[in-house]
């Protein structure tokens, strides 16, 4: 009986961890997806900075632009290209 009393805090702690992981699974999946898409957006911006001078397109390689590309995708790329024109 004493070993059950000693194991009870561990069992309750494990149960709390399992419930917390189940509750946070969906938000964490969305966060991981956003980080991955932002990384891809950052890579595209870097490639564009290398080739953009040849075709006359320039965008800054920064976290804000990468987040816009990560969240909005191709339409975000178009919006970033049109932003300097719209701010004139």
N, C-alpha and C positions, 0 to 999 in steps of 0.2 A: 504494500500500500504506500510505503514511503517513497518508492521509486516513481510511482504515478504522481505523487505530489511534487516531486522534483522535476518531472517532465512536463507538468502542466504549463508553466510559463513559456517553455519552448514551443509547445503545441499551440498555445494561444498566439504567440509571436509569429509563428509560421502561418497561422490562419490569417492574421492581420496582413502579412506580406502578400499572401495569395490574393486576398480580397482587394488590396490596394493595386496590385499589378493588373487585376482584371478590370478595375474601374479606370485605370489610367492607360489601358492598352490602346484605345482608339485615339485619344489626344496625342499620345506619344508617336503613334503611327503617322498621324498627320504632320507632326513636327519633324520627324525623320524624313518624310516625303518632301516637305518644304526645304529642308537643308540640302537634300540631294538635288532638287530642281534648281536651287540657288547656286549650287556648285557647278551644275551644267551651264547655267546662265553666265557665271563668271568665266568659265572656259570659252564660251562663245564670244563674250566681250573681249577676252584676251586674243583670240584668233582674229576677231574683227580689227583689233588695234594693229595687228601685224599686217593685215591685208587691206585694211580700210583706206590707207593712204593712196593705194593704187586705184581704187574705185571712187575716191572722193567722199567716203563715209567715215565719220569719226564719232565715237562715243567713248566716254570715260569708263575706265575699268575701276569700278568702285562697288561697294556693297549695296548701295541704293539701287543702282541700275541692275545689278544681279538679282536683287529681290523682285524688282518689277518684272524681269524676264522669268524668274522662277514662279511667280504668282500668275502672271497674265500670259506667258508664253509668247507665241508669234505676234498676237495683237499688241502686246506690251513692247515688243521690239519696234513695231511700226509707230507706236506712240512716242517712244524714246527718240526715234529718228525725226518725228514731226515737232517735238518739243521746242528746239531752237527756232524753227520757223514760226511757231505759234507765239513765242515770246518776243518776237521782233516788233 
